[in-house]
Amino acid sequence: MKKVICERPESDMQQEFPRWFESKIGNLYTANDPRCTPDLFALACGPLSTATSINSCVVNGVKFVVHSRDVKRTTQNSGICSPGEKPGEMYYGQLDDILEFSYTQFKVVLFRVKWFDLAKRACYAITFHADPETYQFDTTYSPIAL
């Protein structure tokens, strides 16, 4: 097995990697290297300056709608369910926000979800801030009605 040695072990990876990645892919682009695909180049350039908060989107043929849009509707589609690592394990949540990031070649959506812990009859949330590298994990449990 090949051993990986970090060139600068004291560097802050969150701060350094985006600039390194942009430089590396930029060099491949200027050299007309076939490994530099349009999507890879767009990813290296980063998203446009601001994310957009949207009420709904379609991903892989499935429509997702934020909870605030569903509140006054008869039919609701803001529930999220995701399989866990163990057989039969499922996670359930409520879609609070959809953030859309636009790149030159494509768009990426991030979901802000309020997850429910059915075993503890409680809920918690993962909140993404304007800085995509920052998030807050709220472990304060609050009672939920089932």
ChimeraX attribute file (.defattr): number of C-alpha atoms within 10 A of each C-alpha:
attribute: neighborCount
match mode: 1-to-1
recipient: residues
	/A:1	3
	/A:2	4
	/A:3	5
	/A:4	6
	/A:5	7
	/A:6	8
	/A:7	7
	/A:8	8
	/A:9	8
	/A:10	7
	/A:11	11
	/A:12	9
	/A:13	11
	/A:14	9
	/A:15	10
	/A:16	10
	/A:17	12
	/A:18	15
	/A:19	12
	/A:20	13
	/A:21	15
	/A:22	18
	/A:23	14
	/A:24	14
	/A:25	21
	/A:26	17
	/A:27	13
	/A:28	16
	/A:29	17
	/A:30	9
	/A:31	10
	/A:32	11
	/A:33	11
	/A:34	9
	/A:35	11
	/A:36	19
	/A:37	14
	/A:38	13
	/A:39	13
	/A:40	15
	/A:41	21
	/A:42	18
	/A:43	18
	/A:44	20
	/A:45	18
	/A:46	14
	/A:47	18
	/A:48	10
	/A:49	8
	/A:50	12
	/A:51	18
	/A:52	11
	/A:53	14
	/A:54	13
	/A:55	17
	/A:56	18
	/A:57	15
	/A:58	10
	/A:59	9
	/A:60	5
	/A:61	7
	/A:62	8
	/A:63	11
	/A:64	18
	/A:65	23
	/A:66	23
	/A:67	19
	/A:68	13
	/A:69	14
	/A:70	15
	/A:71	11
	/A:72	9
	/A:73	9
	/A:74	6
	/A:75	8
	/A:76	13
	/A:77	16
	/A:78	21
	/A:79	18
	/A:80	16
	/A:81	11
	/A:82	10
	/A:83	11
	/A:84	10
	/A:85	8
	/A:86	7
	/A:87	7
	/A:88	7
	/A:89	9
	/A:90	12
	/A:91	13
	/A:92	17
	/A:93	19
	/A:94	20
	/A:95	22
	/A:96	19
	/A:97	22
	/A:98	21
	/A:99	20
	/A:100	18
	/A:101	18
	/A:102	18
	/A:103	18
	/A:104	14
	/A:105	12
	/A:106	11
	/A:107	10
	/A:108	11
	/A:109	17
	/A:110	14
	/A:111	19
	/A:112	19
	/A:113	23
	/A:114	19
	/A:115	19
	/A:116	20
	/A:117	15
	/A:118	13
	/A:119	6
	/A:120	11
	/A:121	13
	/A:122	17
	/A:123	19
	/A:124	17
	/A:125	19
	/A:126	15
	/A:127	16
	/A:128	18
	/A:129	11
	/A:130	10
	/A:131	9
	/A:132	9
	/A:133	9
	/A:134	9
	/A:135	12
	/A:136	10
	/A:137	10
	/A:138	12
	/A:139	11
	/A:140	9
	/A:141	14
	/A:142	11
	/A:143	11
	/A:144	12
	/A:145	5
	/A:146	6
